Amino acid sequence: MKTRHHRSGRAGHVLLLTLFMMVGAMGIVAFAVDLGYIYVVRSELQRSADASALAAVWKLCDEQALTENTEPWQAEDLAWMAAEDYAGRNTVGGAVPELGYGDVEIGYLQADGKSIDSFPTAYIAAHTHVRRTLNQNGSIPLFFAKVLGRPSCEITAQATAAFVNNFSGFGPPSSGSNLDILPLALDLETCTAMLDGLTTDDWTWNEETQEITSGPDGILEINLFPQGTGPPGNRGTVDIGSNNNSTSDIAQQILHGVSAADLAYHGGTLEFDENGELALNGDTGISAGVKDELEEMKGQPRIIPIFSQVSGNGDNATYTIVQLAGIRIVDVKLTGSMSTKRVIVQPAKILTEGGIPAAGDTQTSNFIYSPVWLVR
């Protein structure tokens, strides 16, 4: 009888221990389920924040208007709406998140590359904050933790995106592609007159149809072809690469851009020095020999160098480059009398890789932008 009681008692202890172990195991499984769900929701929330920040900055880039018709507050409002739109395109825990007051900050990146400074005249960055909290979008309901007195949890995610819109030069793009730089120089005085609204507006570029038509569109133009005014060689072609560039070399750069091999002649980069200048040798100038190539480039955004002065003539000219600008060719005529020859260009936004961000507050490029990227 003692033996039987002893065995039954031990069996009871084993059964009780097994039950405790099963309860513990179920608790661990329950905890793992809730933890896994929190992890999934956190990933969804971060994806929503990332998309929101990227959308806001792309909108800021779009609204850096060539016609200067968009006020800063309008750009901020449009960026905020884009952020809210894309935040809501990513469901978080089965719900569509909404952004609240203060969840979108627009401005400049501080020196730490993370914080945002409000700068209402030139936005280039956005910071977004997406929440699933008790007061906004609702906290995340848990499955099993509620047994332990915790029915939900609050999760937030943040993201910062930015782009660069001021460059001191260019190096080879990481993608291995060529730089979309035309070897055609424009003088600073004419460029400034265009930006100040003192030149003509005779052509329209239709972004949707990708067509050029005659008539004004609010974006002014200038003639890139020299008309015999100003100092000798006032405008012409510049050597990017070998100092012995021929017409065929220039034609290739017009069509295909500047290669890493071309940049090697300049030490690997085209970049302003400590005085904000870059010296480039001149060529014989724009001629009918590149007419077909220029015609083929019509409508396509490209970068041109802007010079403050030029010394010498033709192949012996030296251009002092002080700025870079995004343009598109809208009209080409290189036959006939000198007075009718023209290469008409207008400002154009261009996104490019390989840009070297400018240090300081001096604007050394116009209408040129880096791709948008997530800072964090």
C-alpha positions as a Markdown table, in Angstrom:
| # | Residue | x | y | z |
|---|---|---|---|---|
| 1 | Met | 0.0 | 0.0 | 0.0 |
| 2 | Lys | 2.8 | 2.4 | 0.8 |
| 3 | Thr | 4.5 | 1.7 | -2.5 |
| 4 | Arg | 1.2 | 2.3 | -4.3 |
| 5 | His | 0.7 | 5.7 | -2.5 |
| 6 | His | 4.3 | 6.6 | -3.2 |
| 7 | Arg | 4.0 | 5.9 | -6.9 |
| 8 | Ser | 0.6 | 7.7 | -7.3 |
| 9 | Gly | 2.0 | 10.7 | -5.5 |
| 10 | Arg | 5.0 | 10.8 | -7.7 |
| 11 | Ala | 2.8 | 10.5 | -10.8 |
| 12 | Gly | 0.7 | 13.4 | -9.5 |
| 13 | His | 3.9 | 15.6 | -9.1 |
| 14 | Val | 4.9 | 14.7 | -12.7 |
| 15 | Leu | 1.5 | 15.5 | -14.0 |
| 16 | Leu | 1.5 | 18.8 | -12.1 |
| 17 | Leu | 5.0 | 19.6 | -13.4 |
| 18 | Thr | 3.9 | 18.8 | -16.9 |
| 19 | Leu | 0.9 | 21.1 | -16.7 |
| 20 | Phe | 3.1 | 23.9 | -15.4 |
| 21 | Met | 5.5 | 23.3 | -18.3 |
| 22 | Met | 2.7 | 23.3 | -20.8 |
| 23 | Val | 1.3 | 26.5 | -19.3 |
| 24 | Gly | 4.8 | 28.0 | -19.5 |
| 25 | Ala | 5.3 | 26.8 | -23.0 |
| 26 | Met | 2.0 | 28.3 | -24.0 |
| 27 | Gly | 2.9 | 31.5 | -22.4 |
| 28 | Ile | 6.2 | 31.6 | -24.3 |
| 29 | Val | 4.4 | 30.8 | -27.6 |
| 30 | Ala | 1.8 | 33.5 | -26.8 |
| 31 | Phe | 4.6 | 36.0 | -26.1 |
| 32 | Ala | 6.3 | 35.1 | -29.3 |
| 33 | Val | 3.1 | 35.6 | -31.3 |
| 34 | Asp | 2.6 | 39.0 | -29.8 |
| 35 | Leu | 6.3 | 39.9 | -30.3 |
| 36 | Gly | 6.2 | 38.7 | -33.9 |
| 37 | Tyr | 3.0 | 40.7 | -34.6 |
| 38 | Ile | 4.7 | 43.8 | -33.1 |
| 39 | Tyr | 7.7 | 43.3 | -35.3 |
| 40 | Val | 5.5 | 43.0 | -38.4 |
| 41 | Val | 3.6 | 46.2 | -37.6 |
| 42 | Arg | 6.8 | 48.0 | -36.8 |
| 43 | Ser | 8.1 | 47.1 | -40.2 |
| 44 | Glu | 4.9 | 48.3 | -41.9 |
| 45 | Leu | 5.0 | 51.5 | -39.9 |
| 46 | Gln | 8.6 | 52.1 | -41.0 |
| 47 | Arg | 7.7 | 51.4 | -44.6 |
| 48 | Ser | 4.9 | 54.0 | -44.3 |
| 49 | Ala | 7.3 | 56.6 | -42.8 |
| 50 | Asp | 9.9 | 55.9 | -45.5 |
| 51 | Ala | 7.4 | 56.2 | -48.3 |
| 52 | Ser | 5.9 | 59.4 | -46.8 |
| 53 | Ala | 9.3 | 61.1 | -46.4 |
| 54 | Leu | 10.4 | 60.2 | -50.0 |
| 55 | Ala | 7.1 | 61.4 | -51.5 |
| 56 | Ala | 7.3 | 64.7 | -49.7 |
| 57 | Val | 10.9 | 65.3 | -50.9 |
| 58 | Trp | 10.1 | 64.3 | -54.5 |
| 59 | Lys | 7.3 | 66.9 | -54.3 |
| 60 | Leu | 9.7 | 69.5 | -53.0 |
| 61 | Cys | 12.0 | 68.7 | -55.9 |
| 62 | Asp | 9.1 | 69.0 | -58.4 |
| 63 | Glu | 8.0 | 72.3 | -56.9 |
| 64 | Gln | 11.4 | 74.0 | -57.3 |
| 65 | Ala | 9.7 | 75.9 | -60.1 |
| 66 | Leu | 11.5 | 77.2 | -63.2 |
| 67 | Thr | 8.9 | 80.0 | -63.5 |
| 68 | Glu | 9.1 | 80.9 | -59.8 |
| 69 | Asn | 5.3 | 80.8 | -59.6 |
| 70 | Thr | 5.2 | 78.4 | -56.6 |
| 71 | Glu | 5.4 | 80.2 | -53.2 |
| 72 | Pro | 7.4 | 78.4 | -50.4 |
| 73 | Trp | 4.2 | 77.8 | -48.4 |
| 74 | Gln | 2.6 | 76.2 | -51.4 |
| 75 | Ala | 5.5 | 73.9 | -51.8 |
| 76 | Glu | 5.3 | 73.0 | -48.1 |
| 77 | Asp | 1.5 | 72.3 | -48.4 |
| 78 | Leu | 2.0 | 70.1 | -51.5 |
| 79 | Ala | 4.8 | 68.2 | -49.8 |
| 80 | Trp | 2.6 | 67.7 | -46.7 |
| 81 | Met | -0.2 | 66.3 | -48.9 |
| 82 | Ala | 2.1 | 64.0 | -50.7 |
| 83 | Ala | 3.5 | 62.7 | -47.4 |
| 84 | Glu | 0.0 | 62.1 | -46.1 |
| 85 | Asp | -1.1 | 60.4 | -49.3 |
| 86 | Tyr | 1.9 | 57.9 | -49.3 |
| 87 | Ala | 1.7 | 57.3 | -45.6 |
| 88 | Gly | -1.9 | 56.1 | -46.2 |
| 89 | Arg | -1.0 | 53.9 | -49.1 |
| 90 | Asn | 0.8 | 51.5 | -46.6 |
| 91 | Thr | -1.6 | 49.9 | -44.2 |
| 92 | Val | -0.2 | 49.4 | -40.7 |
| 93 | Gly | -1.7 | 46.6 | -38.7 |
| 94 | Gly | -4.6 | 46.5 | -41.0 |
| 95 | Ala | -5.4 | 50.2 | -40.6 |
| 96 | Val | -4.6 | 53.2 | -42.8 |
| 97 | Pro | -2.4 | 55.7 | -40.8 |
| 98 | Glu | -3.1 | 59.4 | -40.9 |
| 99 | Leu | -0.5 | 62.1 | -40.1 |
| 100 | Gly | -1.2 | 64.6 | -37.4 |
| 101 | Tyr | 0.0 | 68.1 | -36.7 |
| 102 | Gly | 3.8 | 68.3 | -36.5 |
| 103 | Asp | 4.3 | 64.9 | -38.1 |
| 104 | Val | 5.9 | 66.4 | -41.2 |
| 105 | Glu | 8.8 | 68.8 | -41.0 |
| 106 | Ile | 10.1 | 70.5 | -44.1 |
| 107 | Gly | 13.5 | 72.3 | -44.3 |
| 108 | Tyr | 17.2 | 71.9 | -44.6 |
| 109 | Leu | 19.3 | 69.1 | -43.1 |
| 110 | Gln | 21.5 | 70.3 | -40.3 |
| 111 | Ala | 25.2 | 69.5 | -40.2 |
| 112 | Asp | 24.6 | 66.3 | -38.4 |
| 113 | Gly | 22.7 | 65.0 | -41.5 |
| 114 | Lys | 19.7 | 64.1 | -39.4 |
| 115 | Ser | 18.0 | 67.1 | -37.9 |
| 116 | Ile | 15.8 | 69.4 | -39.9 |
| 117 | Asp | 16.1 | 73.2 | -39.8 |
| 118 | Ser | 13.1 | 75.1 | -41.1 |
| 119 | Phe | 14.2 | 77.3 | -44.0 |
| 120 | Pro | 11.1 | 78.4 | -45.9 |
| 121 | Thr | 12.8 | 79.7 | -49.1 |
| 122 | Ala | 14.6 | 76.6 | -50.2 |
| 123 | Tyr | 13.3 | 73.3 | -48.9 |
| 124 | Ile | 15.4 | 70.2 | -49.7 |
| 125 | Ala | 14.5 | 67.7 | -46.9 |
| 126 | Ala | 11.5 | 66.3 | -45.1 |
| 127 | His | 11.2 | 64.4 | -41.8 |
| 128 | Thr | 8.0 | 62.3 | -41.2 |
| 129 | His | 6.6 | 60.7 | -38.1 |
| 130 | Val | 4.0 | 58.0 | -38.4 |
| 131 | Arg | 2.3 | 56.7 | -35.3 |
| 132 | Arg | 0.0 | 53.9 | -34.0 |
| 133 | Thr | -0.7 | 55.3 | -30.6 |
| 134 | Leu | -3.7 | 55.6 | -28.3 |
| 135 | Asn | -4.3 | 59.2 | -29.4 |
| 136 | Gln | -3.4 | 58.8 | -33.1 |
| 137 | Asn | -4.5 | 55.9 | -35.4 |
| 138 | Gly | -5.1 | 53.7 | -32.4 |
| 139 | Ser | -2.6 | 51.6 | -30.5 |
| 140 | Ile | -1.7 | 48.0 | -31.7 |
| 141 | Pro | -4.0 | 45.4 | -30.1 |
| 142 | Leu | -2.2 | 42.4 | -28.7 |
| 143 | Phe | -3.5 | 38.8 | -28.7 |
| 144 | Phe | -2.3 | 37.2 | -25.5 |
| 145 | Ala | -0.5 | 39.9 | -23.5 |
| 146 | Lys | -4.0 | 41.2 | -22.6 |
| 147 | Val | -4.2 | 38.3 | -20.2 |
| 148 | Leu | -1.3 | 39.8 | -18.3 |
| 149 | Gly | -3.0 | 43.2 | -18.3 |
| 150 | Arg | -1.5 | 44.7 | -21.5 |
| 151 | Pro | -4.1 | 44.8 | -24.2 |
| 152 | Ser | -2.2 | 46.9 | -26.7 |
| 153 | Cys | 1.1 | 48.7 | -27.4 |
| 154 | Glu | 2.1 | 52.0 | -29.0 |
| 155 | Ile | 4.6 | 52.1 | -31.9 |
| 156 | Thr | 6.0 | 55.0 | -33.9 |
| 157 | Ala | 8.4 | 55.3 | -36.8 |
| 158 | Gln | 10.4 | 58.2 | -38.3 |
| 159 | Ala | 12.2 | 58.8 | -41.6 |
| 160 | Thr | 14.1 | 61.6 | -43.2 |
| 161 | Ala | 14.7 | 62.1 | -46.9 |
| 162 | Ala | 16.6 | 64.7 | -48.8 |
| 163 | Phe | 18.1 | 65.8 | -52.1 |
| 164 | Val | 21.0 | 68.1 | -53.1 |
| 165 | Asn | 20.4 | 71.2 | -55.2 |
| 166 | Asn | 23.8 | 72.9 | -55.1 |
| 167 | Phe | 26.9 | 71.4 | -56.6 |
| 168 | Ser | 30.5 | 72.5 | -56.9 |
| 169 | Gly | 31.3 | 70.0 | -59.6 |
| 170 | Phe | 31.0 | 66.4 | -60.7 |
| 171 | Gly | 32.8 | 63.1 | -60.5 |
| 172 | Pro | 32.0 | 59.8 | -62.2 |
| 173 | Pro | 28.5 | 58.4 | -61.3 |
| 174 | Ser | 28.6 | 55.3 | -59.2 |
| 175 | Ser | 26.4 | 53.6 | -61.8 |
| 176 | Gly | 29.2 | 53.8 | -64.3 |
| 177 | Ser | 27.2 | 56.0 | -66.7 |
| 178 | Asn | 28.4 | 59.2 | -68.3 |
| 179 | Leu | 27.6 | 62.7 | -67.0 |
| 180 | Asp | 25.0 | 64.6 | -69.0 |
| 181 | Ile | 27.2 | 67.6 | -69.5 |
| 182 | Leu | 27.4 | 69.5 | -72.8 |
| 183 | Pro | 30.8 | 70.9 | -73.8 |
| 184 | Leu | 29.1 | 74.2 | -74.6 |
| 185 | Ala | 29.8 | 77.3 | -72.5 |
| 186 | Leu | 27.4 | 80.2 | -71.7 |
| 187 | Asp | 28.5 | 83.5 | -70.3 |
| 188 | Leu | 27.3 | 84.5 | -66.8 |
| 189 | Glu | 25.9 | 87.9 | -68.0 |
| 190 | Thr | 23.5 | 86.3 | -70.4 |
| 191 | Cys | 22.6 | 83.5 | -67.9 |
| 192 | Thr | 21.8 | 86.2 | -65.3 |
| 193 | Ala | 19.7 | 88.2 | -67.7 |
| 194 | Met | 17.7 | 85.0 | -68.4 |
| 195 | Leu | 17.2 | 84.3 | -64.7 |
| 196 | Asp | 16.2 | 87.9 | -64.1 |
| 197 | Gly | 13.5 | 87.7 | -66.8 |
| 198 | Leu | 15.2 | 89.9 | -69.3 |
| 199 | Thr | 15.3 | 87.5 | -72.3 |
| 200 | Thr | 12.7 | 86.1 | -74.7 |
| 201 | Asp | 10.0 | 83.5 | -74.3 |
| 202 | Asp | 9.3 | 82.0 | -77.7 |
| 203 | Trp | 9.2 | 78.2 | -77.1 |
| 204 | Thr | 7.2 | 75.7 | -75.1 |
| 205 | Trp | 8.3 | 72.3 | -73.8 |
| 206 | Asn | 5.3 | 70.0 | -73.1 |
| 207 | Glu | 6.4 | 67.5 | -70.4 |
| 208 | Glu | 3.5 | 65.2 | -71.1 |
| 209 | Thr | 3.8 | 64.9 | -74.9 |
| 210 | Gln | 7.6 | 65.4 | -74.9 |
| 211 | Glu | 7.2 | 67.9 | -77.7 |
| 212 | Ile | 8.5 | 71.4 | -78.4 |
| 213 | Thr | 6.2 | 74.0 | -80.0 |
| 214 | Ser | 6.5 | 77.7 | -80.7 |
| 215 | Gly | 4.9 | 80.1 | -78.3 |
| 216 | Pro | 5.5 | 81.2 | -74.7 |
| 217 | Asp | 5.3 | 79.0 | -71.6 |
| 218 | Gly | 6.7 | 81.3 | -68.9 |
| 219 | Ile | 10.2 | 79.8 | -69.1 |
| 220 | Leu | 12.6 | 82.2 | -70.8 |
| 221 | Glu | 15.2 | 81.3 | -73.4 |
| 222 | Ile | 18.6 | 82.5 | -74.6 |
| 223 | Asn | 20.7 | 81.9 | -77.7 |
| 224 | Leu | 23.8 | 79.8 | -77.0 |
| 225 | Phe | 25.3 | 80.5 | -80.4 |
| 226 | Pro | 27.9 | 83.4 | -80.5 |
| 227 | Gln | 26.7 | 86.4 | -82.4 |
| 228 | Gly | 29.9 | 88.3 | -82.5 |
| 229 | Thr | 29.2 | 90.4 | -79.5 |
| 230 | Gly | 31.4 | 90.9 | -76.4 |
| 231 | Pro | 35.0 | 89.6 | -76.2 |
| 232 | Pro | 36.4 | 87.2 | -78.8 |
| 233 | Gly | 35.1 | 83.7 | -78.2 |
| 234 | Asn | 32.4 | 85.0 | -76.0 |
| 235 | Arg | 30.6 | 81.7 | -76.3 |
| 236 | Gly | 31.8 | 78.4 | -77.8 |
| 237 | Thr | 32.8 | 74.9 | -77.0 |
| 238 | Val | 35.1 | 73.9 | -74.2 |
| 239 | Asp | 37.5 | 70.9 | -73.8 |
| 240 | Ile | 36.3 | 68.5 | -71.2 |
| 241 | Gly | 38.9 | 65.8 | -71.5 |
| 242 | Ser | 41.8 | 66.0 | -73.9 |
| 243 | Asn | 42.9 | 69.5 | -74.9 |
| 244 | Asn | 42.8 | 68.4 | -78.5 |
| 245 | Asn | 39.1 | 67.6 | -78.8 |
| 246 | Ser | 38.0 | 67.6 | -82.4 |
| 247 | Thr | 34.5 | 68.2 | -83.8 |
| 248 | Ser | 33.9 | 64.4 | -83.7 |
| 249 | Asp | 34.9 | 64.3 | -80.0 |
| 250 | Ile | 32.5 | 67.2 | -79.2 |
| 251 | Ala | 29.8 | 65.5 | -81.2 |
| 252 | Gln | 30.2 | 62.3 | -79.1 |
| 253 | Gln | 30.0 | 64.3 | -75.9 |
| 254 | Ile | 26.9 | 66.0 | -77.0 |
| 255 | Leu | 25.3 | 62.7 | -77.7 |
| 256 | His | 26.7 | 60.5 | -75.0 |
| 257 | Gly | 28.0 | 62.9 | -72.3 |
| 258 | Val | 31.3 | 63.1 | -70.4 |
| 259 | Ser | 32.9 | 59.8 | -69.5 |
| 260 | Ala | 35.2 | 58.8 | -66.7 |
| 261 | Ala | 38.1 | 58.7 | -69.2 |
| 262 | Asp | 37.3 | 62.4 | -70.0 |
| 263 | Leu | 37.3 | 63.3 | -66.3 |
| 264 | Ala | 40.7 | 61.6 | -65.9 |
| 265 | Tyr | 42.2 | 64.5 | -67.8 |
| 266 | His | 41.1 | 66.8 | -65.0 |
| 267 | Gly | 42.3 | 64.6 | -62.1 |
| 268 | Gly | 39.1 | 62.5 | -62.0 |
| 269 | Thr | 36.6 | 65.3 | -61.3 |
| 270 | Leu | 35.3 | 68.6 | -62.7 |
| 271 | Glu | 35.3 | 70.8 | -59.6 |
| 272 | Phe | 35.6 | 74.4 | -58.6 |
| 273 | Asp | 38.7 | 75.4 | -56.7 |
| 274 | Glu | 38.9 | 77.3 | -53.4 |
| 275 | Asn | 38.1 | 80.5 | -55.3 |
| 276 | Gly | 35.0 | 78.9 | -56.9 |
| 277 | Glu | 36.5 | 78.7 | -60.3 |
| 278 | Leu | 37.3 | 76.0 | -62.9 |
| 279 | Ala | 39.5 | 76.7 | -65.9 |
| 280 | Leu | 38.6 | 74.9 | -69.2 |
| 281 | Asn | 40.4 | 75.3 | -72.5 |
| 282 | Gly | 38.3 | 76.5 | -75.4 |
| 283 | Asp | 37.7 | 75.1 | -78.8 |
| 284 | Thr | 36.9 | 76.6 | -82.2 |
| 285 | Gly | 33.2 | 77.1 | -81.2 |
| 286 | Ile | 29.8 | 75.8 | -82.1 |
| 287 | Ser | 29.6 | 74.9 | -85.8 |
| 288 | Ala | 27.4 | 73.2 | -88.4 |
| 289 | Gly | 29.6 | 70.1 | -87.8 |
| 290 | Val | 27.5 | 69.3 | -84.7 |
| 291 | Lys | 24.2 | 70.5 | -86.0 |
| 292 | Asp | 22.7 | 66.9 | -86.3 |
| 293 | Glu | 23.9 | 66.0 | -82.7 |
| 294 | Leu | 22.4 | 69.2 | -81.2 |
| 295 | Glu | 19.2 | 68.6 | -83.1 |
| 296 | Glu | 19.0 | 65.1 | -81.7 |
| 297 | Met | 19.4 | 66.5 | -78.1 |
| 298 | Lys | 16.4 | 68.8 | -78.4 |
| 299 | Gly | 14.1 | 68.5 | -75.4 |
| 300 | Gln | 16.6 | 66.4 | -73.3 |
| 301 | Pro | 17.8 | 68.0 | -70.0 |
| 302 | Arg | 21.6 | 68.6 | -70.0 |
| 303 | Ile | 24.1 | 70.5 | -67.9 |
| 304 | Ile | 26.2 | 73.3 | -69.3 |
| 305 | Pro | 29.1 | 75.3 | -67.7 |
| 306 | Ile | 28.7 | 79.0 | -67.1 |
| 307 | Phe | 31.8 | 81.2 | -67.4 |
| 308 | Ser | 32.6 | 84.7 | -65.9 |
| 309 | Gln | 35.4 | 85.5 | -68.3 |
| 310 | Val | 37.3 | 84.2 | -71.3 |
| 311 | Ser | 40.8 | 85.0 | -72.5 |
| 312 | Gly | 42.3 | 84.2 | -75.9 |
| 313 | Asn | 40.6 | 83.0 | -79.0 |
| 314 | Gly | 39.4 | 79.7 | -80.4 |
| 315 | Asp | 41.7 | 76.8 | -79.4 |
| 316 | Asn | 43.8 | 79.2 | -77.3 |
| 317 | Ala | 40.9 | 80.4 | -75.3 |
| 318 | Thr | 40.6 | 79.8 | -71.5 |
| 319 | Tyr | 37.2 | 79.9 | -69.9 |
| 320 | Thr | 36.8 | 80.6 | -66.2 |
| 321 | Ile | 33.8 | 78.5 | -65.2 |
| 322 | Val | 31.9 | 79.7 | -62.1 |
| 323 | Gln | 28.5 | 78.0 | -62.3 |
| 324 | Leu | 26.7 | 75.1 | -63.7 |
| 325 | Ala | 23.1 | 75.1 | -65.0 |
| 326 | Gly | 20.5 | 72.6 | -66.2 |
| 327 | Ile | 19.1 | 73.4 | -69.7 |
| 328 | Arg | 17.3 | 71.9 | -72.7 |
| 329 | Ile | 17.8 | 72.7 | -76.3 |
| 330 | Val | 14.6 | 73.9 | -77.9 |
| 331 | Asp | 15.7 | 75.1 | -81.3 |
| 332 | Val | 18.7 | 74.7 | -83.6 |
| 333 | Lys | 19.7 | 76.5 | -86.8 |
| 334 | Leu | 23.4 | 76.4 | -87.8 |
| 335 | Thr | 23.1 | 77.2 | -91.5 |
| 336 | Gly | 22.6 | 80.4 | -93.4 |
| 337 | Ser | 23.7 | 83.9 | -92.4 |
| 338 | Met | 25.3 | 84.6 | -89.0 |
| 339 | Ser | 22.4 | 86.7 | -87.9 |
| 340 | Thr | 19.9 | 83.7 | -88.2 |
| 341 | Lys | 22.1 | 81.0 | -86.7 |
| 342 | Arg | 21.0 | 79.9 | -83.3 |
| 343 | Val | 21.0 | 77.2 | -80.5 |
| 344 | Ile | 18.2 | 78.2 | -78.3 |
| 345 | Val | 18.1 | 76.8 | -74.8 |
| 346 | Gln | 15.8 | 77.3 | -71.8 |
| 347 | Pro | 16.3 | 76.2 | -68.1 |
| 348 | Ala | 15.4 | 72.6 | -67.4 |
| 349 | Lys | 15.5 | 70.5 | -64.3 |
| 350 | Ile | 17.9 | 67.6 | -64.5 |
| 351 | Leu | 18.5 | 64.8 | -62.0 |
| 352 | Thr | 22.0 | 63.5 | -62.1 |
| 353 | Glu | 24.4 | 61.3 | -60.2 |
| 354 | Gly | 28.0 | 62.1 | -59.5 |
| 355 | Gly | 27.4 | 65.5 | -58.1 |
| 356 | Ile | 29.8 | 67.0 | -55.5 |
| 357 | Pro | 27.7 | 69.0 | -53.0 |
| 358 | Ala | 28.8 | 72.6 | -52.6 |
| 359 | Ala | 30.1 | 73.8 | -49.3 |
| 360 | Gly | 28.8 | 77.1 | -47.9 |
| 361 | Asp | 25.8 | 79.2 | -48.9 |
| 362 | Thr | 26.9 | 80.4 | -52.3 |
| 363 | Gln | 24.7 | 78.9 | -55.1 |
| 364 | Thr | 27.0 | 77.5 | -57.7 |
| 365 | Ser | 24.4 | 75.5 | -59.7 |
| 366 | Asn | 20.9 | 76.0 | -60.9 |
| 367 | Phe | 18.2 | 73.5 | -61.9 |
| 368 | Ile | 20.4 | 70.5 | -61.1 |
| 369 | Tyr | 19.3 | 68.0 | -58.5 |
| 370 | Ser | 20.6 | 64.7 | -57.0 |
| 371 | Pro | 18.2 | 61.8 | -56.8 |
| 372 | Val | 16.2 | 61.8 | -53.6 |
| 373 | Trp | 17.5 | 59.4 | -50.9 |
| 374 | Leu | 16.6 | 58.2 | -47.4 |
| 375 | Val | 18.9 | 59.8 | -44.9 |
| 376 | Arg | 17.7 | 57.5 | -42.1 |
